[in-house]
Amino acid sequence: METDHDRVPDGINVAVHDGPAAVQGRSAGESQPASQVEVLEHRFSLGAIVRGASNRIVSFSRELRSFASTRSAASSRYEAANAAALNALVGLKFIRQTDGAAGWQEVEKCFNQLTVSTAGLLHRSSFAECIGLGKESKEFGGKLFDALARRWEIKSDSIDKDQLKKFWDQIADESFHSRLQTFFDMVDRDADGRITEEEIKEIITLSASTNNLCNIEKEADEYAALIMEALDPKNQGYIHVQKLEMVLLEASKKSARGEDSKKLSQLLSDQLKRPSMSNPFIRFCQTTKYFIKHNWRRIWILALWVGVMMGLFAYKYIQYRNKAAYQVMGHCVCMAKGAAETLKLNMALILLPVCRNTVTWLRNNTKLRVIVPFDDNVNFHMVVAVGVAVGTGIHVIYHMACDFPRLIHASSEKFAVLEPLFKEQPSSYWELVKEVEGVTGILMVVLMVIAFVLATPWLRRGKLTGFNTFWYTHHLFVIVYALLVVHGLKLYLSTEWYEKTTWMYLAVPVLLYALERFTRAFRSNIQPVTIVKAFDYSGHQRGGVLALHMKKPDDFEYRSGQYMFVNCPAVSPFEWHPFSITSAPGDDYLSVYIQAVGDWTRQIKKVFSEVLQASSAEKGGSSEGENLPNYPKVLIDGPYGAPAQEYKNYEVVMLVGLGIGATPMISIVKDILHNIKKIEEGEADIEGGTGEGEGGGGGGGEDENEFKTRRAYFYWMTREQDSFDWFKGVMDEVAELDHDGVIELHNHCTSVHAQGDARSAFIAMIQDLNHAKKGLDVVSGTRVKAQFSKPTWRKVFKYIHRRHPKTEIGVFYCGPPRPAKELSELALDFTNKTSTTFDFHKENF
């Protein structure tokens, strides 16, 4: 990096850094996405305040010529801070597109809707909504309204359409002078051409409130002083607009040099998008080829399952086609018995995917993981459940609507062939359903319907019933299996023991599942874990987070990315809930982070919070406690395999976590960090605690001791500023110890409007100033600079592809299902269109 200092008359020192992004926390090839507002192409945006790492500074291509201070000995830290502040203002603009006309059409349409009942006058309170900032930015829009009203000498709180058009033309003006003047008008309340510290404090408070950054709002005084320190080196008590504008106008001219490179970058990005094929047959073949290539393991499992079911159905159909019962009930009995045979198979199979210890052992110790998609065990469980529902439906319908009527209305001569199987010919439905076969069948159907309905996602995750109802009703299947065995032993049409095959199908799976549950109960209750430390992160949304640090049992061996079940008898003695393990295998403790989003999680957080509050009241401490004797009892069970544990198979990994979904990724980051330490210490075995014997069933069947991962990109998105406190220590440790840039951290605060948006302008300014001066980010509170809004995932994939061509990259995602679809499609797209292979693994919650 180079630094240039040139002396000019206005007395402001600027040091500009022209180079790539920061080693941690920001990628050079990544730009920020636009904020989501109604008028997409004409919404308000201020240029992001970014120094050397940002795309606007990269687009300058050259160092920003600056003015030397009259001071003879300026500190280098202040030079960097000044550069950050000035560079922020250079990129200032209100809307991204130059075509303000099309945007006006949308604004005009919104104006007409909002002024239907106000005689064609738009009130100040509706200004933000009208121009596309949204209702949530009402206060910010009001300040902008005031600034524009002062400019046009409008005294009223309401404007007509002609006045709105003047406002719009000013903010749509792409000239640097106009953009800068509008910005200063917002800050300079008294229009005296001087911006005071109090005026800066007010706009910082407004920006922080608009972006839900409560911590910045509390420290508005400090950050206002920081801006004045950078832009008022003579301590005059104000920033003179005209002098500062002269400096920025010169820098503005240089920014145009980067426009051509931006367009070229966009063209290159477009080349990576999948080209459209006009021939539908070729397009279908290509799509099918890609689908099979990336889903072949799922395909062969499902094909085998369907094939076996079809074979069993056909076998049973033909068998009963040749029996005496066919003469009375015809094809109905064949259909009912064929469906029953598939039902027996599926009732056996449905238990296997939820035998977690067995699945984890097979994943870790056998080569089956190459051909069996163990990550989809829960999905396969649900697919088999659909097969159970279909088989039950066919079996019941053909019995009730076809077999029973034919039995009841059959002639004596025709029924004679069935007399050895029935005591006498039934004369009504009641005579058939009152027997053991009928009663057990009806009870099974009722219990299945209850369990199936309450297991649907919209009820399981909703407030109407919730997870607890799902959990308890799912255990009704213990009764269902008992009824199924009895039902299979009391068949009407089978007399020999070897013909009653239900118990044969169920014996092994039920025994295996019973052993699994016994193992879980024994392993978790033999010795409760000791809570070493607890933290209560009471966020502003979703009830906050409880972090538990536990003493690691001696025989508890796990891998980063795995999860375990947690039980708290003080909340419920029967409920076990899964949580990703946040600690790394090299740590001397176990940790989980529990977000209070459901009944059980809210209750356990409440129980621990009461203990922490009592301790805090006694000691005058904070919302954390260490080695407190009155912590509630906690039991754990695990560990169990998860998709993220496969990260060690890749030299390059891309880790993506949304909100609390960052927990397994944090474990991976810490594990990589531990290995960095071991490398620096010169130890030969860089695998350390993540080697042989991990994962609940021991080490893998292959050599697991070689740690392959040499590069990691971690993307974490969260809406709450307070969320960064969860893993603050990890972020700072990476920034301090990762000298070679093995781990690249990208923290995104999605509640902050995208860089380039007017509502986040001052946030970006103070972020750069504070980081340049103190090395701390004002948004995250860590040494890693947080980025605003959500990442543009296509640009992220392009950036990683360019840095690692001809490489197999593991992409691991944990979070809500919706973003997983976009990531999966992009991974497939870049795999098929570039030399880089992206293997996508997901874990939804």
N, C-alpha and C positions, 0 to 999 in steps of 0.2 A: 504494500500500500504506500502511496505517496501523499504528501501534504504540501500544499502551496499556500503561502501567505503573501498577499499584495496589499500595499498601503493605499487607502483612499480616504477622502476627507471626512466621512461621517462617523468614524470612530468605532466600527464594529468589527470584531475579529472573527473570522470564519476559517475553519479547517475542514476541507472536504476530502472524503475517502472514496476513491474510485476503485472498486474491486468487487469480489464475490460476496455472497451472503455470509452472515456470521456462521461460525463453525457449528454451533448448536442453536437450534431454535428457529432457523429460517432457511429456506432453500433459495438458491439464486435463481432458479428457473421458474419459480412459482409466483403467480400474481393472485391477488385476492378477487373473489367473486363479487358481483354486484349485489347490493342489498335487495331483499324481496319487497317490492312495493308495487302498487297497482299499475302505474305508468312506467313500464319497464325501461323504455328508451329515453325517457325525459324526466327521470326522478332527480331529486337534488343529490349532489355529491360534492364533497370537498376533497381535494387531493390528499392522499394519505401522507401523514407526516413521517417520513421514513428517511433515515440516513443511508450510508453506503450500501446496506443490505437490500434496500427496496428497489422495485423495478423502475420507479421513476428516476432514481439516481443512476441506475444502470443505463437508462435511456439517455441520460445526459452525455454518456460516453467519455466525457472529460471532467476535469475538476472544476468545480464552481469557483470562479474568481471572487475573491473576497476582499474586504477592506480591513486594513490593519488598524489596530487601536492606537490612540495617542499614548496609551500606556506603553512603557518601554519593555516591561517584563510580564507578559501574560502567561498564565499557567496553561499547560497543554490540555488539562481536563476541561477548562472553560472553553478552549478553542473547539474541542469536539462538541461541547454542548451548544455553542453558538451555531456551529454548522448544522446540527440537527434541527434547531428551531428555524433557521432560514430556509433550509431545504424543504421543510414542511410547507412553508408558505409559498415557495416557488411552485409546488404542485397543486396549488389551490384552484379548484373549479367547482361549479355547482351542478352541472349536468354533464354527462359523458358525451352525448351526441351533439353535433353542431346543428342538426336539423330541429330547430325549436318549433317549426310550424306544425308538424305532426303531433308533437306533444301538446301544443295549444288546443288542438281539436279534442283531446281527451280531457284537458283541464276545463274547456268550455262546456263539454257535456256534463262533467261533474258539477260545475257551477250552476247549470240550469236545474239539476236535481236538488241541489242544496238550497236554492233560493226560491223554490216554489211557493213557500209560505212566508217569505220575507220581502216581497215586492221587488225582487231582483237585486237585493243587497246581500253581500256575503259578509258575515260577521267575522271578526278576528279569530274567534274560537274555532271556526270551521276552515280557516285558511290552510292549515297543514293537511287536512283531509282532501281539500280541493286540488292541491298541487301534487298530491301523490305521496306525501310523507307518511300518511296514515294517522289514525286517531291516537295511537300511542305516543306520537310526537307532537301533541297538541301544544304543549308549553314552548317547545323549540320553534314551532311554526309561528306562535304568537310573537316571539322575539324577532323573527325574520320579518314578520308583518310590520312591527314597529319600526325596524330599520328602513324598510322600503317606504313606509309612510312618511318618515322624516325626510327622506330623500325627495319625495314628491310633495312635501308640505301638506299632507292630508291629516287633519285633526280628528276625524271621525274613526270609530271602531268598526265601521262597515264601509265596504267599497262596492262600486258597481262593476259591470263587465268591462267597461273601457279602462277603468283604473286597474283592474286585475290584469288586463292585457299589457299595460305598462309595466306592472310588476314582473310579469312573466318574461317580457322582452329583456328586462334587465338581468334577470337571473339566468336566462338562456343565452346571453351574450358570451361568446367564447373568448373574447379578448382578455388578455391578462389584466389590464388596467381595470376593466369592469368587474372582473371576478374579485380582484383584490379590494376594490372599493366597497363592494357589497359586503365582503367579509368584515372590513373595518367598520362599516356602518352598524353591523350587528353588535360589535364590541364597544364602539365609541357611542355611548348613550347620549352624551350631551353635545355631540357633533362639534367639538372644539378642535378636532384634528390631532388630539393627543389621547393615547390609551393609557389609563392609569391601572395601578395594581388592583384596585377595588373592582374595576370593570372586568379585568381578566378573571378575578376570582368569581364573579357572578356568572360569566359564560362557562367557566370550568364546572361550577356547581350544576348549571343547567345541562351541560353535556353529560356529566356523570349520571344525573338523574334519568336522562333520556336513554342512556345505555345500561341502566340497572347496575351501575358500579358504585355501590354504597361506600366502599373503602376510599375511593378517590374523592367522593363527595365530602367525607369527613376531613380529608387532608387538603381541602381546596386552598387554604391559606398558604400552606407550604409550597404547593405547586405553582400558585400565582407568583410567589416570591422567586421561584426557580426560573420562571419565564422572564421576569423583570431582570434578574441577574444576568441572563444570557443576552437579552435584547436592549438593556439599558446599562451599558458598561460605565457610563459617566455618572450613574446614580442621580439622574435628573428627576426621577420620580414618575416618569412617563416615557412612552415610546412615541416618537414623532412619526406620523404616518407618511409624510412626503419623503423624508430622508430614507426611511426603510423601503419605500416603494422604488426609489432609484436603484437601490441595491438589487432588489428582486427583479426589476425589469431587465437588467443585464443578464441575470441568471435565466430568466424566462426565455430569452432569445436562444440561449444555448440548449435549452430543453428540446427545441424543435429538431435538433440533430438526430435524436433518437427515434423519431416517428417512423422513418423508413425501416429501421431494424425491428420495430414492433410489428409492422405489417408483414415483414418477412417471417417473423416468428409465428404469426397467426397462420400464414400460408403453410408453413411446415407442419403446424399442428393439424391443419385441415387434411393434410396428406395422410395422417394416421387414422382418420376416420374411415370407416368401412365404406368403400365405393358402392353405389347402387348398381345392380345388374338388371338389365332390361329383360333378359330372358327368364321367365318365371321358373322354368324347369331347372336351369343352371343354378338359379338362386336357391331353389328348394334343395338341390343336391348338395350345394355348398353348406347351407344351414344344417342339413342333416349330418353331413360329415363332421362339422364342428361339434354338433350336439353329441354324437356318438363318441367322438374323441375325448370329450371331457366328462362324459357320464357313463362310460362303458361298465364301470363296476356296479353302479346302480342298476343298469339295464340287465346285466346277466343275473343278478340276484332276483330282480322282479320277474324276469322271464322264467327262471327256475321255479319260483314260487307259483306263478300262474300255471306253468306246465304241470307241476305236481298236482295242483288242485283240479285241473281239467282231467288228468289221468284218473284220480280218485273218483271224480264225479262220473266219468264214463264207466269205470269199473263197477261202481255200485248200481248205476242205471242198468247195465247189461245183466248184472246179477239178479236184480229184482224183475227184470223183463222175462226171466225164465222161471220165476217162482209162481206158486199158486195164487198169491195175493194179486198178481197182475190181472188175473181173470175177473176179479171183483172190482179193483180200484184203477186198473189201467195204468196209463203213463203217470198219473198223479203220484202213486206210491214210488215210482222210479225217481221222479223229480225230488220228492221229499227226502228220500234216502240218499240220493246223490248229494244234495245240499248238506245233509247231516254229516256225511263223511268229510266234506271240506270243513265243516264247522269243528269237528274233532281235531283236525290238523291245525286249524288256526287258533283254537283255544290252547293248544300246546305251544305253538310258535310264539304267541303273543307274550309269553312270560320270558322268553330268552333275551330279547333286547334290553329288558330291565333288570337282568342279572348283572349288576354293574361290576362286581368283583371279577366275575368271569370274563366280561367284555374287556375290562382293563388288563387282565392277565393276558388274554389273547392278543390284545393290541401291543403290549410291551414285550412279549416273549415268543411270538411266532411270526412267521412270514405271511400269515393270513392277511395282515393289514395291507399287503400289496394288492390283493384282489378283493378284499371285503371292505366296504365303506363303513368302518366303525363309527365315524362321525355322525352317521345317519341312523343310529340305533333307535332314537326316539321317533324319528320319522317313520322308520319301518314298523315300529310298534303301533303307530297310528294307522298305517296302511293296512296292517293285519286286522286292526280293529274294524276297519271298513269291511274287510272280508268277512269278519264275524257277523257284522250287521246284515250284510247281504245274504249270507248263508242262513242266518236265523229267519230273515224275512221270507225267503223261498220255502224253507222247511215248514214254518208255521202256516203260511198262506195255502200251500198245497195240501197240508193236513186238514186245516179247518174248512177250507172252501171247496175241496175236491174229494179227498179221501173219506172224510167223515160222512158227507152226504151220500156217497156211493155205498158205504157200509150200511148206513141206516135204511136206505131204500132198495138194497139188493134183494132179489127174490130168494126164497128158501133154497131152491135148487143151486143157484149160483153161490150162495153163502156157505153151502155145505163143505166146500173145499177149505174153509177157514175155521170150521168147528173145532179142530184140535187146538187152535190158538186162542179161541174165545170160548167162554163158558156158554154164552148164548148171544144171539144177534142183538146188538144195541138198538133201541128204538128211539133214542134222542141224543142230543149233544151232551146232556148232563151225564148220561151213563158212561160216556167216554172220558169227559174231563174230570169226573170225580175220582177216578182211579189215580194211583201214584204217578203214572206216566203223565196224566193231564195236569195234576196239581203242580208237580215239579216243573213241567214245561211252562205253565203260566207264570209261576213265581220267577223263573229265570228271565223270562221276557220282561217282566215288570222291573226287576232289578237292573237288567241291562239297559233298558230305556232310561232309567234314572241316572245311572252312571255315565252313559254315553252323552246325554244331553248336557249334564253339568260339567262335562270335560271339554265342551266346545270352547274355543278361545275367547269368544265374546262374553261367555258367562264365567269362565275360569279367571279371566283377568278383569272382569267388570266389577262394579260396586254392588250389583243386585245380589249375587251369590258369593263371588270371591274364591280365593284359593282354598280357604279352609273347607268350604262346602265340597269343592272338587276332591280334596284330599280324603275327607272322611267317606264320601260316597264311593270313591274308587275302591275302597276296602270292602265294599259289598261283594266284590268278586270272590272273596273267600267263601261266602255263602253260595255264590253261583257255582263254583267248582264242586262244592259238596253236592248240590242239587243235580249237577250235570252227571256225576258218577252214579247217583241213585237212579236218575232218569235212564242212563245207559244200561243199568242192570235190570230194569223192569220193562223192557221192550215188548210190545204186543206181538211182533212178527218174528222174534228170535228166541229160541229156547236153549240152544247149546251155549256153553260158557265161552267157547272160542269165537262165537259170532258176536258176542257183546264186547266190542273192541274199544269202547270209550276209555276205560282205565288203562289200556295198553298205550294209547296215545299220550295220556296225561302223566303217567307214572314218573318218568325221568324228568320232564320239565318242572313238575310240581315239587319233586324231591329236591332238585337243584335250587329252585327258588326258595324253598323252605330253609335249606342250608345257608343260602345267602342271607336271609333275614335273621337266622340264628347267629350267624357270624357277625352281622352288624350289631345286633343287640349285645352280644358277648364282648365284642371289641370296644364298643363305646361305653359300656357301663362298668367295665372292670376297674377303670381308674379315670375319674373326671380330670379334665385338663385344668391347670392352674392359670388363672388370668393374671398376667404380669402387669399389663397396663391397658387402660381404656381411654378413648378419646370421644368426646361428644362434639361433632361438627353440626351445629344447628344452622342450616342454611335457610335462605328466604323462601325456597320452594321445596315442595315434595317432602317436607318433614325432616330434612337433615340426614346425617349419616353417623353411624356408630362404628368406630374402629376398635377391634379387640386384638390385643397382642397376648398370645398364650405361650406357655412353656411347651416346647416341642417334646412329645413323648419319645423315648429312646428308640422305639421300633417304628416310628412314623417316617417313612422314606417316600419322597414325592419328587415330582418334576415340575418345573415352572410351567404354568398354563393349566395345571390340573385343578380340581375342585374337591371340596369335602362337604359333608352334611353337618349342620349344627343344630343342637337341641338345647333348649333352656327349660328345665322342669318348672321354673317359677312362672313361665308363660304358658306352657302346655307340655305335659309329660309325654305326649304321643307325637307331636309334630316335629318333623325333621325337614330342614330347608337347605338347599344347596347354595354354596357361595364359593366363588373362585378364591384360591389361595393367593394372597398378595405378597407374602414374603417369598424370598428365594431359598432354594435348598441350602445355600451356604449360610443363611442366617441361623442364629441360635434360638429363634422363636418362630411361632406360627402367627399369621395375622390374616384377618378377614375384615372387609368393609361392608357394612349392612346398611343399605339405604331404606329409610322408613317410608315404604310405599303401600304396604298391605297391613292387615290386622296384626299378624304375628310380628312383622318387622317393627311396626310402630310400638307394639307392646314391649319388645325386648329393649328397644332404645329407651323407652320410658323407665323401665326397671333399672337399667344401668345409669340413666341420667339422674335418678333420685339418689343413688349411691354417690355419684360424683358431686352432685350439688351439696349433699350433706358434708362430704369431705372438704369441698371448697369453702363452705361456711365456717368450718372449724379452723382451716389453715389459711383462709383468705387467698386461696389459690385460683386456678382456672378450671376449665371444663375438661380436665384430664386428671387421671389418678393412677398412681403406681403402687403395686403390691398392697392394695387395700384388702383387709381381711374379710370384709362383708360383701364382696362381689357375689352376685348370684352364681349358682352352680351351672356349668356349661359342659355338655358332652359333644364329642365330635366323632364322625365316622368317615373313613376314607383312607387314602385319597382315591379319586376316580379319574379315569382318562378323559381328556377333552381335546378338541381339535388343536388348540394352541400349543400343546406339548410337542407337536411335531416340528416346531421351529428349528430344532437342532439339526434337522436334516438339510437345512439350506444355508449357504454361505451369506446370502443377502435376504433380509426379511423386512417386510413392510407391516407394521403393527398399527391397527386402527381401533380405537376405543371411543365409544360415545357415552359420556356421563360416567356412571358407575361401571360401565363396560370396560373401563381402562384397567380394572384390577388384575386380570390375568396378564395383560401387557406390561404392567408395572413389575410383576414378578419376573418376567422375561428380561426386562431392562436391567433389573437388579442382578439377575444371574449373569448377564453379559458383563456388567460392571465388576462383579466379583472376579470374573475371569481376567478382566483387564488388570485388576490388582495383582492377581497371581502371575500374570505375564511380567509385570513390572518387578515383582519380587523374584523373578527368575525360576519359578517352580516348573518342573517338567510336566506335571499333571495339571494342565490348565482347566480340566473339567471340574476338579474339586468335588464339591458336594453334589453335583448333578450326575454322577457317574453310575457305576454298577450298583444294582440292587434297588433302583428307584421305582416309584409308581405303584406301590401297593402289592405288586407281584414280582418284584425284583427287576433286574436290568433286562434289557432287550435281548432277543436271540442273537443279535449281531453285536459287533463291537460298538458300544455306546459311549466309550470313554473319550472319543475324539470329539472335541467341540468344534463344529464346522463353521458356526456363524462368525463372520468377520465384518459385517456391516448391518446396521439396523436403522430403519426410519420409523419413528414413532409419531403418530398423529392422534391427538386427543382433542375431542370437541366437548365443550361443556357450556351450559347457559349461565351458570352462576359463577361470579367472581370468587366467592368463598370456596368453591370446589377445589381451587388450586392449592388450598391449604392441606388437602388430603395427602398429597405426594410432594410437598414442597422440599422435604429433605432429599428425596430421590433426585429431583430436578437439579438442585444445587450440587449434589454429589457428582452427577454426570458432568455438569459444567466445569467442576473443579478437577476431576480425575481423568476425564476422557480427552487426553491431550492429542490423540491421533484422530479424533473425530469419528470413532467407530459408531457412536450412537448420535443420530441427528434428531433432535426433539422439535416438534411442531405443536405448540399448544394453541388451540383456537377457542376464543371466548365468543360464542355465537350470539350472545345478547348485545354485543357491540356492533353497530352498523359498519358495513364494509368500509375498508380504507378507500377514500375518495368520496365518502358521504359527508355532508355538512355536519351531521350530528356527531360524528366521531373525530372531527378535525382537531379540537384541542386535546382530546384524549391521546391522539397519536403524537401531538407535539410534546406534551409532558412526558409521554412514554419514552421518546427519544432523548429528551433532555436528561431525565432522571437516570436512564440507563448509561448515557455517556458520562455522567458525573459520578454516580454511585455504583454502577454495575448491577442495579436491580430494576426489575420490571414493575411498573406501577399497577399493572392489571393483575398479574399472577403473583406478585410478591417474591418471585424467584429470580435467579440470574438468567433465566431463559425468557426471551421476549415473546410475549403472547401475540398472536395474530388475530385479526378481527374477522368476524363472520365465518362462514363455512369454507372449506377448501374447494377449489375447482378440481375435481378428482381427475379429469382427463389430463390436466396440466401436471398433476402430481405423478400420474403414471408415465407421462412423457418424460418428465424430469428424471425419474428413476431409470427408465429405459435407456436414456441417453448416457447415464453414468455407468450402466451395467449392461452393455449389449452382449448378446450370446450367453446370457446367464439365466439360471433357473432361480426365480425369486418366490419365496413363500409369502403370501398375503394373508394375514390373520385378522379377522374382524370379530368384535364382540359388542353387541348392542341391539337396538330394536331391529325388527326384520326389514323395514322399508329400505334403509340405505344399503343393506346387503345386496339387494337386487342390482343397484347401479354399480357397485364395486365388482360384483360377479360378472356383469356384462362387459365392463371395461377390462377386467383381467382376461376374459375370453377374447375380446377384440384385439388387445395388444399382443396376446400370445399368437394369434393367427396372422397378424399383419406386421409384426416386427420380429427381430431375432431374439428377443427376450421372452422367456416363458414365465408367466405369472400363475402360480398355483393358489387358488383361492380356497380358504377355509373359514367357516363362519360358526359363530356360537351366539344364538339369539336368547334374549330373556324377555 
